[in-house]
Structure formats: structure tokens, C-alpha cells
Amino acid sequence: MGDRPQLTFKDFATDQEVRWCPGCGDYAILKAVQRALAEGGARPENTVFVSGIGCSSRLPYYVDTFGFHTIHGRAPAVATGVKLANPELEVWVITGDGDGLSIGGNHLLHALRRNVDLNILLFNNEIYGLTKGQYSPTSRPGTRSPTTPLGSFDRPVHPGSFALGAGATFVARCADIDQKNMLRLLLETRKHKGSSFVEILQNCIVYNKDIWDDVAAKKNAPEHTVWLSHGEPVRFGRNMNRGLRLNPKTLTVSEVNLEEEAVEEADLLVHDETNRVLAQMLLAMKPPLPVAMGVIYRQDEPAFDESFWGSKTGNRRHKVDSLIRTGVFSQQR
Amino acid sequence: MTELSRQESYTVRFAGDSGDGIQLQGLQFTTTTAASGYDLATFPDFPAEIRAPAGTRFGVSAFQIQFGGKRVTTPGDTPEILVAFNPAALVVNLSDLKPGALIILDPDQFTQQHLKRAELTSNPLSDGSLSSFEVWEIDITRLTLAAVQDYGLGTKASARCKNFWVLGLVLWLFNQPRTRVSEWISNKFADPLVRDSNIAALNAGHAYAETTELAPKQRQEPLPASFLEGVDYRTVMGSEALALGLMAAAERTGLDLLFCSYPITPASSVLHYLSGLQDIGVATFQAEDEIAAVCAAIGASYAGKLGITSSSGPGIALKTEGIGLAIAAELPLVVLNFQRSGPSTGMPTKTDQSDLYQAVYGRNADAPLPVIAARSPSDSFEAAIEAVTLALRHMTPVILLSDGYIANASELWPVPDLASFEISGVNTRSGSSAKLFERDPATYARPWLRPGQAEHIHRIGGLEKDLLTGHISYDSQNHQAMTDMRLAKVESVADFIPPCKLESGTPEGLAVVAWGSTYGAIRQAVEELLKEGFQLGHVHLRHLNPLPRDLPGLLSSFDEILVVEMNTGQLASILRDKLQLKVRQLNQVTGQPFNVDTVKSFIRGLLAEEKSLELTQTQVN
């Protein structure tokens, strides 16, 4: 690989005109993806982006690698076939909250529990964009939309908790507007062998504008999100003066202020990304607790595709011939 | 005692509870008769329940075989020998038997309790209902227990050996050797107790017949068939032949095969058969559902493997959107449909041919694809190779129709030579000169360019694409051109179909046109009617979409056309629609294959009707 030129993110852009709405969060995600491919050393000819249907699923047209824009909800299934067929390929799945968790929930569940080596990015904007603004399975109760004019009342699914429950070996979260951290996270995502699941909080500027502003906007993020680092005490806040503490009796996390309360760093929860129970708690955090970002859970497990074809050393011609001739008898006459 | 005359063939039915080992017994009888040089056809007919409540009518499992020295194409209309393990197995099969048929049964099973379970108010052994049959009342269970008691298996397990006891007796009846069955038992059962008990039961059943008053009633075995010199034969089930055909196609094309499926009756056998062969580049993926199965197969084809999916009608319905994607993306894909009785869940273990409309027309939008059908168990091998050939040659999904009957039925198979199959015209253009959407003018296939090829990086999908560049296109003229191209592609398949021929008969009088698993019954019916002096010919279609170009020509010399199928007239409608033919219909949707006699009687009636109509017209004139 040494003689290959270093590619830049521009090498991963196609000649196709990008057709998302001006101001859509997808532009930032596209850029982070292209940068992660370039910085991570991806080879365009060995990279495949598979998507379903929805605004997010247009992304493969804009990345200069192989791309397959498939049908609604089925990208994880198609991607599984691609990866099994050629485990050498780097396969990404691009999906959204409707595509991945409504019509395609079953496929996402099974791709995750099989631990197929896929990088799955779920753009969560809590709305159906391409079909013009209906509420989605991640919409918060009370969401007003053309199909819920009086406000929705069904309970939403939480993408990260779903993924963890499905048996995902890599669960992470970031926001579209945090380019720096998103890039960092996508580089980690590429490295993980097995299904990597990333929920990206994405802004639909037309149908669910600023839905993540409270937590993700530049001015709010430091106080309302916590970026997790494995082995580090969980601290956040503009001055990193706040932290999380675990109450072992109630098995809950609570917020503490290191400046105002009699707590030291040694009292804080230390992030262990291999701890499933902890991951569950961190994924479930919502305001007034900070929203967890970064790699929330990561575990090394064998990927489904790793030994799928075995050694492939059998003599096929001979084997097929002998199967055809099983139970043969020659006629004496 | 007069010696019983030698028959050309015999039809035997074994029937009992679904846990009695009936299918096993039938298969073992099948391989023995095949090895003795007989032609044969079988029909396993079992309930959907795995272990249905014992002794019930709906729980009866049956296995029928016709074997003989002349060409055998069907499992036989009317059994001449019935082995009935219990009252229910007797009563549900009685009306199918040939007058005077031999019934072998165990009188100990005709207890009040068993009679009640079989919904019988009187005992058939004493109420005269068996008076027109030859009945052998043999204490099968008791004799089996006596034969195996020394092995110490325990009563329940010992009684389970009775299928082999009866098999020993039936093998004696036709003077057949026990060696193949003994060998099979020895290889099958690892537990020496089970193995020795079953072999003892097999031998005891045989010895019982030989040493009792039954001896003079032994049938004369039919004269063996005349087989081709130097050709090896075996028996094969339809699902097995189909799986072997797919493997052979992979071998001949040098492609790895990825078979993506979801369990469904009666299609699962192929999935079982192809599993565990990764070492030779044949892999299976049991997907989470039918949709995932077709999608994973499409993903596999996209990445350069031979992607195949399989199901039965209800599952094909779920795969439909995926099949449309393969059409739009111009990817090769083989879709197997083992048809069963419907609609909805219907009768999963019973056979039908009612998914022809679904295969030809059942997708949103103008989404044509080639449809072919297998006609018999062994023909499934070549049908599979043809399906793969079409998919690769034209870069298209192909539907191959089989059904529950031929999937499970067995017949004799002259073993093919793998080297003799050349898969011609496979679309292998690649390399830097290949352009993604430069289609072959003869097949409309685009080059199969795939991930890993640096010079061919591209994006593709379900959105309409520009005819030449492949970019997303909403242009109205382009959509017209793409729709025309997709239709022309499927029609181009007809350029490769070999000339239509008559299976039997001459091109005059009545044309009997059919497809799929009705082949055996129609073939025999037509041949027998020809002997009776009727003028008719049999046309059996492999290709259902597109139809062979020379079919209208072949049919034009007949006076009338009759379409025989196990649905309400789907091929008949297609022939009327596409060829504007006037056709008559014979349809049956009982979940059972056609009897030869049903076809013959109908045709006799039809031809008589024609004759009287002619007479009437002559009188009028």
C-alpha cells in the first residue's frame, strides 16, 4: 500500500450534484465520512456504501466508492450479502430513523446480533423527511406532524439502546454539527471489526428544525453532552467542572459539581466501554443529565463474516461429481 | 394354487402415523427397487404436523411408489398394495385402491380406542367394508417385538422397528434383496442396539413371509427395465437434483455460490442440502426473513457471487420488492419457488401450480423477468442449470418454478457427466475496456462489474437510471427507453430457446399443453390414448416467460388445444393473452398431482364431444 498516493477527502467526492436541502445536517456528515475515508486510508475500489431509502440513503451517490442505493429498510440485509460474498470489502450502511428502525428494524437487529463487519450510520432526525414530515419511531411524544396533528402519543425507540439490546459490539453517538468529534468517531468506527453502530443526531432543517439544539448546538453541547473516553473519569461542562457519579445502591448515575460539592475526581464514574450494564445506563441518559457521546460500548467479538467461507481448500469438481454420483449403481445388462 | 401372473409394474402405498417412519420405509424400498433395475416414481404425501396426534385421519403420512420394467413416469393412480399401520391409515386410503388390492395390516391396532381416533363407528375388519380386497392380517407389532426382544431396546423403541419388519415382508413380496437396506441401517444408526434391532426386524419380516402360508402368494417381480448401456443410474429427489444443478452450474462457471434463504415448507430441503459446503465455495445464509434472504442474495450478486434465493409462494410474495431491485439494477439472481397450495398459508405440504401469475406478472410496475419450470425430480437438475445460465447471460433475476410434489418425489436418474455441461454466453466482460452500461446487443446484459475493480467504481440502485450513463434520471423519454430495454431483454431470452418439440404423439388432433410437474401423468395419459387410436400430441413447456417463438407454429397444425394444470387456468390465460390462442382447460386444485386416469378420461370425453359436435354440424349442413 506504501506506493499508493495519500487520498484526500476530495478524492471521495463524486461528480454528482448533492441534492439535500440547503442547511441539511447531511452535508456535514458527508464531509466527515469523506474525511474519515481519506484519513483512515480507505481504498475506494474496496469500499462499498449500501443504503436504503430516505434522505440519508442518498449519501452513497456522493461518495466516490462503490455504492448501492437499495430499497426501504433493507440496506443491512443487502450489505450482509455483500460482506459475506467478499469479506475483503469495507462495507458501510447508511440509514435513518425511519429506514433503520421502522421498516427495517428487523434487518438492523439481525445484522447487529450476527456481528457482521459493517459500519452502520443511523442519521436520527426524529422525522420522515423524504415523505414530507410524518413523525418517525424516534419522534418524541407530542410531535406534531401531518399524521399526528394533535401530537404523537406512541413511545419512541431509542436507537442506541436498541442496538445494545440487539447485541451490537460497538455503539456510539455523535452530532452532525460537531465535525471534529464526528471525524474522530468515524475513524474509530472503521477500525472496529464487527457491526459498528453510530447514531448521528442530525438536523432536518425543513421538517424538524433544531430538534437537537438543546443538547447539540455549539453553545449548549458543553453543558448538555458528555464526550466519553475509555478509562477516564466522566467529566463535562465548559470548565469540565461537572461529572457523573454512580450510586451503587440504586444503580443510577447522578450529576455532581466538582467546584460546588465536596467531590473529587476520584469519586467520579470511570468510563469502561466494555461494560454493558454501564453502557445501558449511559445510553439512556437524557436531560437534565448530559447526553452521552462518543464510543459508549465496544467489545471485541468474532465477526460473522470472518470465517464464513472456511479455508476453501476443497476440490469442488471432485466433490460435486461425488455428490451427483451418490448412491449410483451400474446396470449389469 | 395358480401362479400369480407377472405384471409390468406395481403400485405400492405405505401409510401410517407421521411418527411411524413411513417416509423412511418408502425411500428404502425405492433405492432397492432402483438397484434391481426398475424404473420408478414416488409420491411422498405427509401432513404439515411433525408428530400429529397418533391414530388420527389428518395425521396419516403416506408414501407411494410405482416401479416396473416399462417406463414409469408417475407414482401410479391406484395402489395395488396398501400397507396400513393403523385404522386411520386404512380408512383414508381405501377409496384410492385398485379393486382387489392387497391390504397388509395389523389387527392388534384395530382396538376400540384406535377405531375411535380414526372416527370409525364399526370395525372394518368385521363389517364387510374390506370384502372386495385381499387382506393379510398380520400381528406386525407383536412379531416385531418378538423379533427384537433379545436386544433389550425396551418396548417403545422395539415397536419402532416395525417399519423395517414390514419392509422385510414387502421386499419378500417382490423377491427383492435386503442387502441395500441392511447396509443403510448399518451406516445410519451409530447405536449398535438400534442398528441390530432394526436389521433383526427387517430379516424377521422377510423370514415370516417365507415360512408361513403366505409363501405361495409371492408376486412375480416385474422384468427389469432396459437401461442405456454404460450409463450409471441413481434415484434422486427433486429438491436434491435442483441443489445439485445449482452446484454444477457454480462449478461450470467457476463462481462461488451464496444461497440465501429462510425456512419454509416445501422449499427448505435445498437450503439443507447446500449447507456445510463452504469448503468448495458453496455457502448458505439463513436470513432473518424472506426479504433479507432475497436482499442478501442481491448483495452477493452485486459483489460478484452467484446469488440465489428460494421459497414458496408466500415467501416469494415477500421477496417481490427485492426482485424488482434486481431487475432495476440489472443483476443476476436465481429465485426458486417450490409452489404449494394456497392462498395465504394454505396447505403447506400439498402441491399446486398456482404461482404462475405471480411469477410472470406479480411485481409492481413493468418488471418482466424470465420464468422457467422443472417438470420432474431429475429434470430439476437441468432446470437449475438453465436458470443460472439465463441469469448470468442476460444479467437478470430468473424465477424457477418447482412444486411440493416434485421437490419430495424421487425418480430414476441417469447420472449426468458434469463435463458435458457448457454454460454458454455467460456475461464475463470486464477489464478496463468494459463500460458499465454498454449492453450486449443480443442479450441486453450489462457487464458484471463489481467492487474490487478499481477502474469500475460506480453507484447503482433502485432509482431509474440513464440508459447510457447509469446516473439517476427522471427524464420521461429515458424512462420509456429503459422500460423498453427491460422488456426487450426478457424477450431476447426467446432467441436462445431450443426448438419446441412434441414429447409424444403427432401434430394433429388435440394438443395437450402443460408445464411443470404434470409432465409424468400427461406423458403417460397421452401415450396410452395414442395406443387407443386417438390423435393427439403432448407439448410440455420449460420456458413460460418468454414463451418459445415457435410455439404458435407447432400448435397451429392441431385442431384443438387443451391446457392441463394444477390451478384454475393460469397458463391457459397466458396463452390466450400472449398468443391469442383458443384453448380448453383441464384444471385441478386438490393439493394432489393429477392421476393418469383423470387426464385420460377428460381427453376421451373432450374428443367424444368434438365428434358429436362434428356430427351435429354435418346434420345441420
HADDOCK unambig.tbl for C-alpha pairs under 7 A between the chains (distance, minus, plus):
assign (segid A and resid 45 and name CA) (segid B and resid 451 and name CA) 6.01 0.50 0.50
assign (segid A and resid 45 and name CA) (segid B and resid 452 and name CA) 4.91 0.50 0.50
assign (segid A and resid 45 and name CA) (segid B and resid 453 and name CA) 5.89 0.50 0.50
assign (segid A and resid 45 and name CA) (segid B and resid 454 and name CA) 4.63 0.50 0.50
assign (segid A and resid 45 and name CA) (segid B and resid 457 and name CA) 6.13 0.50 0.50
assign (segid A and resid 46 and name CA) (segid B and resid 451 and name CA) 6.02 0.50 0.50
assign (segid A and resid 46 and name CA) (segid B and resid 452 and name CA) 4.91 0.50 0.50
assign (segid A and resid 61 and name CA) (segid B and resid 459 and name CA) 6.06 0.50 0.50
assign (segid A and resid 65 and name CA) (segid B and resid 457 and name CA) 5.89 0.50 0.50
assign (segid A and resid 65 and name CA) (segid B and resid 458 and name CA) 6.78 0.50 0.50
assign (segid A and resid 66 and name CA) (segid B and resid 451 and name CA) 6.16 0.50 0.50
assign (segid A and resid 66 and name CA) (segid B and resid 457 and name CA) 5.27 0.50 0.50
assign (segid A and resid 66 and name CA) (segid B and resid 458 and name CA) 5.17 0.50 0.50
assign (segid A and resid 66 and name CA) (segid B and resid 459 and name CA) 5.61 0.50 0.50
assign (segid A and resid 67 and name CA) (segid B and resid 458 and name CA) 6.46 0.50 0.50
assign (segid A and resid 67 and name CA) (segid B and resid 459 and name CA) 4.31 0.50 0.50
assign (segid A and resid 67 and name CA) (segid B and resid 460 and name CA) 6.24 0.50 0.50
assign (segid A and resid 68 and name CA) (segid B and resid 459 and name CA) 5.79 0.50 0.50
assign (segid A and resid 68 and name CA) (segid B and resid 460 and name CA) 5.10 0.50 0.50
assign (segid A and resid 68 and name CA) (segid B and resid 461 and name CA) 5.27 0.50 0.50
assign (segid A and resid 69 and name CA) (segid B and resid 460 and name CA) 6.20 0.50 0.50
assign (segid A and resid 69 and name CA) (segid B and resid 461 and name CA) 4.25 0.50 0.50
assign (segid A and resid 69 and name CA) (segid B and resid 462 and name CA) 6.40 0.50 0.50
assign (segid A and resid 70 and name CA) (segid B and resid 461 and name CA) 5.39 0.50 0.50
assign (segid A and resid 70 and name CA) (segid B and resid 462 and name CA) 5.75 0.50 0.50
assign (segid A and resid 71 and name CA) (segid B and resid 462 and name CA) 6.85 0.50 0.50
assign (segid A and resid 74 and name CA) (segid B and resid 292 and name CA) 6.89 0.50 0.50
assign (segid A and resid 74 and name CA) (segid B and resid 295 and name CA) 6.89 0.50 0.50
assign (segid A and resid 77 and name CA) (segid B and resid 292 and name CA) 4.99 0.50 0.50
assign (segid A and resid 77 and name CA) (segid B and resid 295 and name CA) 5.59 0.50 0.50
assign (segid A and resid 77 and name CA) (segid B and resid 296 and name CA) 5.21 0.50 0.50
assign (segid A and resid 78 and name CA) (segid B and resid 295 and name CA) 4.73 0.50 0.50
assign (segid A and resid 78 and name CA) (segid B and resid 296 and name CA) 4.52 0.50 0.50
assign (segid A and resid 78 and name CA) (segid B and resid 298 and name CA) 6.49 0.50 0.50
assign (segid A and resid 78 and name CA) (segid B and resid 299 and name CA) 4.52 0.50 0.50
assign (segid A and resid 79 and name CA) (segid B and resid 299 and name CA) 6.14 0.50 0.50
assign (segid A and resid 80 and name CA) (segid B and resid 296 and name CA) 5.97 0.50 0.50
assign (segid A and resid 81 and name CA) (segid B and resid 296 and name CA) 3.84 0.50 0.50
assign (segid A and resid 81 and name CA) (segid B and resid 297 and name CA) 5.92 0.50 0.50
assign (segid A and resid 81 and name CA) (segid B and resid 299 and name CA) 4.37 0.50 0.50
assign (segid A and resid 81 and name CA) (segid B and resid 300 and name CA) 4.68 0.50 0.50
assign (segid A and resid 82 and name CA) (segid B and resid 299 and name CA) 4.45 0.50 0.50
assign (segid A and resid 82 and name CA) (segid B and resid 300 and name CA) 4.92 0.50 0.50
assign (segid A and resid 82 and name CA) (segid B and resid 302 and name CA) 6.87 0.50 0.50
assign (segid A and resid 82 and name CA) (segid B and resid 303 and name CA) 5.40 0.50 0.50
assign (segid A and resid 85 and name CA) (segid B and resid 300 and name CA) 5.00 0.50 0.50
assign (segid A and resid 85 and name CA) (segid B and resid 303 and name CA) 6.08 0.50 0.50
assign (segid A and resid 85 and name CA) (segid B and resid 305 and name CA) 6.12 0.50 0.50
assign (segid A and resid 86 and name CA) (segid B and resid 303 and name CA) 6.54 0.50 0.50
assign (segid A and resid 107 and name CA) (segid B and resid 292 and name CA) 6.87 0.50 0.50
assign (segid A and resid 110 and name CA) (segid B and resid 288 and name CA) 6.71 0.50 0.50
assign (segid A and resid 309 and name CA) (segid B and resid 278 and name CA) 4.99 0.50 0.50
assign (segid A and resid 309 and name CA) (segid B and resid 279 and name CA) 6.54 0.50 0.50
assign (segid A and resid 309 and name CA) (segid B and resid 281 and name CA) 6.98 0.50 0.50
assign (segid A and resid 309 and name CA) (segid B and resid 283 and name CA) 7.00 0.50 0.50
assign (segid A and resid 310 and name CA) (segid B and resid 278 and name CA) 6.19 0.50 0.50
assign (segid A and resid 310 and name CA) (segid B and resid 279 and name CA) 5.96 0.50 0.50
assign (segid A and resid 311 and name CA) (segid B and resid 279 and name CA) 6.16 0.50 0.50
assign (segid A and resid 312 and name CA) (segid B and resid 278 and name CA) 6.44 0.50 0.50
assign (segid A and resid 312 and name CA) (segid B and resid 279 and name CA) 4.00 0.50 0.50
assign (segid A and resid 312 and name CA) (segid B and resid 280 and name CA) 5.62 0.50 0.50
assign (segid A and resid 312 and name CA) (segid B and resid 281 and name CA) 6.25 0.50 0.50
assign (segid A and resid 313 and name CA) (segid B and resid 279 and name CA) 5.78 0.50 0.50
assign (segid A and resid 313 and name CA) (segid B and resid 280 and name CA) 6.82 0.50 0.50
assign (segid A and resid 314 and name CA) (segid B and resid 279 and name CA) 5.03 0.50 0.50
assign (segid A and resid 314 and name CA) (segid B and resid 280 and name CA) 4.83 0.50 0.50
assign (segid A and resid 315 and name CA) (segid B and resid 280 and name CA) 6.30 0.50 0.50
assign (segid A and resid 316 and name CA) (segid B and resid 251 and name CA) 6.93 0.50 0.50
assign (segid A and resid 316 and name CA) (segid B and resid 280 and name CA) 4.79 0.50 0.50
assign (segid A and resid 317 and name CA) (segid B and resid 251 and name CA) 6.47 0.50 0.50
assign (segid A and resid 320 and name CA) (segid B and resid 247 and name CA) 6.68 0.50 0.50
assign (segid A and resid 320 and name CA) (segid B and resid 248 and name CA) 6.66 0.50 0.50
assign (segid A and resid 321 and name CA) (segid B and resid 418 and name CA) 6.79 0.50 0.50
assign (segid A and resid 324 and name CA) (segid B and resid 244 and name CA) 6.55 0.50 0.50
assign (segid A and resid 325 and name CA) (segid B and resid 415 and name CA) 6.68 0.50 0.50
assign (segid A and resid 327 and name CA) (segid B and resid 234 and name CA) 5.79 0.50 0.50
assign (segid A and resid 328 and name CA) (segid B and resid 232 and name CA) 6.29 0.50 0.50
assign (segid A and resid 328 and name CA) (segid B and resid 233 and name CA) 5.46 0.50 0.50
assign (segid A and resid 328 and name CA) (segid B and resid 234 and name CA) 4.55 0.50 0.50
assign (segid A and resid 329 and name CA) (segid B and resid 35 and name CA) 6.21 0.50 0.50
assign (segid A and resid 329 and name CA) (segid B and resid 232 and name CA) 6.02 0.50 0.50
assign (segid A and resid 329 and name CA) (segid B and resid 233 and name CA) 5.66 0.50 0.50
assign (segid A and resid 329 and name CA) (segid B and resid 234 and name CA) 6.16 0.50 0.50
assign (segid A and resid 330 and name CA) (segid B and resid 232 and name CA) 4.82 0.50 0.50
assign (segid A and resid 330 and name CA) (segid B and resid 233 and name CA) 6.31 0.50 0.50
assign (segid A and resid 331 and name CA) (segid B and resid 37 and name CA) 6.86 0.50 0.50
assign (segid A and resid 331 and name CA) (segid B and resid 232 and name CA) 6.72 0.50 0.50
